[in-house]
């Protein structure tokens, strides 16, 4: 399968038609079976409420949520037109509790496949945006294989990735949004670790570039990449493909899902199979002998 990970710039949109033209051009250019857009890429829709709305933390969330029906219709159309699977850029969804979830929706050529909400919030999401976690991971059975999603910070927690792998996920999608190089590297290291320990393919798609008109996403650092386990069937670095730092565009790779399954049974090491052996390990307190 052909996978494309977006390093995506968040831009001010004068109207929804401009957003639709941008997304349509990106999808057409990807020329892939699976397209991954970043965390909070949908936040550029806050610009549709005007500069004052985009600059207000809470108002921007509600403005983006207001456009979800149109966003969904657009992605359904694009996935059907291009015969591809699209993980749309995540954004806020309100369920009536007053606090939003951070939701990424997966679309396929035949329609909406399902959504994944972010599990664990960063400090900014908790303390300033008041985004709520929505416990519950999903594995999506698709024509491309079983797919799991770890939204940004979620990729830094190994038990989340392990739960998806044990449920059959062979490809993990990591849409991200980080405003520092350190933040990007935390997610990158987490994504690569998940590929190593679960012997699977992990796709990281970040927002990139400056966004002075929206304080919540004013700086965006990262590079798109596709990772695998460095266990003999994949590159020695574990990096299947990666783009330049902070450079907008697609990063692409062709992946054979059968290679993932072979890694898990024939790899130079077998961390996916040997994971349960950790439970037998005990921590012993060592005291001086004299």
N, C-alpha and C positions, 0 to 999 in steps of 0.2 A: 504494500500500500504506500501511497505517497502522502507524507505528513508535512504540513506547513505550520510554522510557529511565527506569530506576528510580534514584531517590535513596533508598537503602535503609538503614534503621537496623538495626544488629546488636543483637539482643536475647537475653536469657537465656531459654532454653526449658526448661520443667519436664519435658517428655517429647517424643517424636517426634510424637505426635498434635498437640501445640500448634504445632510447626513446620509440619506438614502443613496445619493450619487457616490459619496465617499465609500460607503460599505460595498456597494455594487462593484466599484472599481477594484477594491482590495480583494474581494472574493474572486473576481474574474482573473486577476493577476496571479492568485495563489496557485491555480492549476493543480489541485491536490484532492485527495480523497477525504482527508481529515484536516480541518483548519482550526487553529486554536487562537482565540483573541484573549487579551489580558483581563486581569481583575480590574474592576472599576472603569473599563473602557467606555461603558455606557454613560459615565458621568459627563461626557462632553455634551450630552443632551441638556444639562443644566443651563447651557447658554441660550436655549430656546426661551427661557424665562426672562432673559435680559441680564445685563451686567450685575445689577443689584441682587438678583436672585442667585446668580452663580457665585457671588461673593459671600453669601450667607450659608453657613454650614448646614443648618436644618432645612432651609428653604430649597437649597440645591438638591437635597435628597428627595424631597416631595415632588419637585419639578421633574426629575428623572423618572420616578415611579409613575408619574402621570402618563408617560409616553409608552409604557410597556405594551399595550395592545398593538400599537403601530410598529414597535420594534419587533414584536413576535411575527406579525404579518410579513414584514420585510425579510426576516431570516428564513421563514418558511418558503417564501418565494425564491430566495437565492439558493437555498439548499436543493429545492426541486429543479430549478433551472440548470444548475451546474452538476447535479447528481452527486452531491458531496455531503459530508457530515461537518457541521459547524458548531464549535463551542463558542457561543456568543460572549462578548465582553460582559462581565458581571456588573450588577448594579443593585440598588436598593429596592426591596419589595416590602410593603406594609401589610400586615395581616389583621389590623384592627387593634393591636395592643399599644400602638403609639410608637413602637420601636421597630426599625427596619431590620430585615435580614439582608445579607449580602449573597445574592443568588446568581449562579451561572446556569444557563439553559443549553442543553444539547439538542440540536436539530439534525434530522436526516433527510434523505431525498423523499421519504414517504411521510414526513411530518415531524411533529415534536416528539422527541424520545423521552425527555425528562429533565429534571433539574437537580442541582446540588447546591445546598446552602453551606456557607462557610461555618466551620465548627468552632474555632477558637479565635477570639478577637484580639487584635493588637491593642496596645495602650491607647493609641489615637482613636480607634474605633470605639473602645469602651468608654473613654473619659471625655471625648469631645463630640464624636458623632453619635454615641449611644446606640451603636449597632449591636443587635443581639445575636448570640449563637443559636443555631437551630440543630440540635444534636440529631444525627442520623446520616450515615454514609450510604451511598448507593453504588451498585455496580450495574452498568448498562450493557446489555447484550445487543450488539450491533452486527451488521454484516461485515464489519472490519475486525471484530473480535470483542472481547470484554474490556470495557473502559471504566476507569475510576477517575475521580476528580478531587484534587487537594488544592483548595484555593489559597495561594500565597503562604501565609503563616502556618496553615495546616500542614504544609509539606515539611515543617521543621519538627514534627512530632512523629517518631517512628511507629508508634502503635496504630496510628491512623492509616499509614501506608500499608502496614502489615495486615490490618483488618481487611483492606480492599484486596490485597494480594491473596489472602486466604479464601476470600470469596470468589476468586477466579480472575481478578483483573490482571491483564497482561500489559496494558498501556495506562499510565497515569498522566493526567493532564494537570499542569500547574500554572494556571493564569496568575500573574503577579503584578503588584504595583508597589514600588519602593522608591523612597525619595533620597536615598543615600547609597553610595557604593557598598557600604557595610551592610545595609539592609538587603540589597540585591544579592550580595555574597552569602548572607544567611540563608536565603531561599535557594540559591544555586547549590550551596553545599547540602542543604536538606534534600533537594531534588536528586542530586547525584548519589547521596547516601541511600535514598529509597530505591534507586535503580540497582545499586550494589546489593543491598540486603534482600531485595525481593526478586532480583534477576529479571528485571522487566525494562521496558522503555518508558522514559519520563520526558514529557514535553513541557518546556518552560516558555511562556509568552509574556513579556513585560510591557508596561507603558514606558514610553521614552520621551524626553524633551521637556522644555519649560512650558508652563501653563500659568502665566501670570494673572490671568483673569479669574482663576478659581483657587483660593487659598488651600483648599483641601488636597489638591493635586498640583501644587505650584512647581514642584520639581519631580522629575521622573528619571530614574537611572536603571540601566540594565542592558542585557543583550538576550536575544532569543536563542534558544539552543534545544537540541534533542540529545538525550543521554541514554546510555546503555550500561550494563555491568561489564567492567573490564575483566572478563573471565575467559577469554580465548575466542569467543564468537563475535566480539565487538572490538572497536579500537582500544588500544592499550590505555589510553587516557580516560576511557569511558565517554568521551565526547564524540558523538556520531556526526553532529553538525552544529555550528554556532556562528552567529553574526558578530559584527563589530560592536563595541560598546557604544550605547546610546544612538545607534544608527537605525532609523526607521526602515522597515521592509520585512520581507518574508525570509525565513530560514527553512530550508527544505531538506528532506531525506526520504529515501525509499527504504521501507522496513518490511522484512519477511516475518510475519507473526510466528511461523514455524521455528525460526531461530530463537525466539524467546523460550519456547517450550524445550528446545534442545539445550539451551543454557541451563535450565532448571534441572536437567537430568544428566547432562554430559559436560558441564562446565569444569574449568580447572579447579574451582572451589564450588561448594554447593550451599551457600548461606541460606537460600530459600528453604531447602530441605532440612538444614541443620538448626534452624531457628529454635525449635522446641528444646534443644539441649541446654539453652540458657537457663531454663527453669530448674535444672539440677544443680546449678552453681550456687554456692553459698558464700556470703561475705564473712570472713573470720577476722575478729579483732586481734591484731598482733601486739603483744606487750613485750617489753624488754625481758630478756631471759636472765639478766643479772641486775 
